[in-house]
Amino acid sequence: MGARFGQRLHDRRRPDRMKLKSEPLVQFLIAGALLYGGHAWLESGAADNGGPRPVRLTRSEVEWLRDSWQRQWRRPPSDEELRRMAIDLMEEELLSREARELGLDESDTVVRRRLAQKMTFMIEDATGAAEPTEEELRRLHEAKGDRLGSPARVSFRHVYLSRDRRGDRTEADAGEVLSALSRNGAAEGPVGDPFLHGVDFVLEDESSLAGLFGPEFAKAVLALEPGSWQGPVPSAYGLHLVRVGERQASDKQPFAQIRDRLIEAWFEERRAEARRKYFETLLEKYPVDADPGLEMLLPGPRSSPEKTQP
């Protein structure tokens, strides 16, 4: 009797369980659990077999984003702004990984420059925590305050002698032309070679001259006394005989007026020093070489030709 009662109870419960399994919600939950379990298993298998490394947002990256925003906007980011930056960072990482997976980074100048730029940003960010002292700013004002004010300017006329045209006679021709100019006091007639940018320059500063002729020419011309023909002064093009007509000294502004510019100049010096030191460590880590005859273009100490001879 007891066995028959148990069988009837079992038969009574079984339709309820069968009915429960047939419910759509239950079926959805079961399918979801199976999919989740299968995905987790596949992911673990991919990780074990050297699969894609997970992208992880770290606290240091978030702090870097927050500090970068703070330095740019002079205020902390809002929660939404920080979230947007974090999403952009994750998107950049995912896209860059996929690009590398597709081989888009191979022999790509833009990618190489972007990676170098990113390394530069990382190096410079390490210098952003410190602040200049008042004493450091005043020393900088004493040393470079004239460059942050109105720069020195010069007006001049020049006679150009092209090395491409004259070859080995360039220096000798420069001496002869200089003697003639000194006797005559003016450049009469075509005594030099044609120069694309003209012969007269008015109140040019060192930066503009360096961009056109090269930094060595700019420094040399700004140091010349007005009134007479002098030279030859070398440039990126060849040799120049120069007569300065007017020279204006730089105007050094008071410390208080350019304090903000001094702070920026201080930070730029620190960033440049950080880049220089890091570059030196890379030169020690990675060997650099060049084709024969190009060794003098390499960074680092230069060996004399005698020492490189076998």
FENDA-V915315 format. One record per backbone hydrogen bond with DSSP energy under -1.0 kcal/mol. CO is the residue of the C=O (numbers start at 1). NH is the residue of the N-H. If there is no record, write none. Layout:
co={CO	CO}
nh={NH	NH}
This chain:
co={1	2	3	4	5	6	7	8	9	10	13	14	15	16	17	18	20	23	24	25	26	27	28	29	30	31	32	33	34	35	36	37	38	39	40	41	42	43	44	45	46	47	58	59	60	61	62	63	64	65	66	67	68	69	70	78	79	80	81	82	83	84	85	86	87	88	89	90	91	92	93	94	95	96	97	98	99	100	103	108	109	110	111	112	113	114	115	116	117	118	119	120	121	124	125	133	134	135	136	137	138	139	140	141	150	153	154	155	155	156	157	159	160	161	162	163	166	167	169	170	171	172	173	174	175	176	177	178	179	180	181	186	189	195	199	201	204	205	206	207	208	209	213	214	215	216	217	218	221	230	233	238	239	240	241	242	243	244	246	248	251	254	258	259	260	261	262	263	264	265	266	267	268	269	270	271	272	273	274	275	276	277	278	279	280	281	282	291	294	295	304}
nh={5	6	7	8	9	10	11	12	13	14	17	18	19	20	21	22	23	27	28	29	30	31	32	33	34	35	36	37	38	39	40	41	42	43	44	45	46	47	48	49	51	50	62	63	64	65	66	67	68	69	70	71	72	73	74	82	83	84	85	86	87	88	89	90	91	92	93	94	95	96	97	98	99	100	101	102	104	103	106	112	113	114	115	116	117	118	119	120	121	122	123	124	125	127	128	137	138	139	140	141	142	143	144	145	251	248	204	245	246	201	243	241	193	239	166	167	169	170	173	174	175	176	177	178	179	180	181	182	183	184	185	188	191	198	158	156	154	209	210	211	212	213	236	218	219	220	221	222	224	242	240	235	161	233	159	230	157	227	155	153	150	258	262	263	264	265	266	267	268	269	270	271	272	273	274	275	276	277	278	279	280	281	282	283	284	285	286	294	297	298	308}
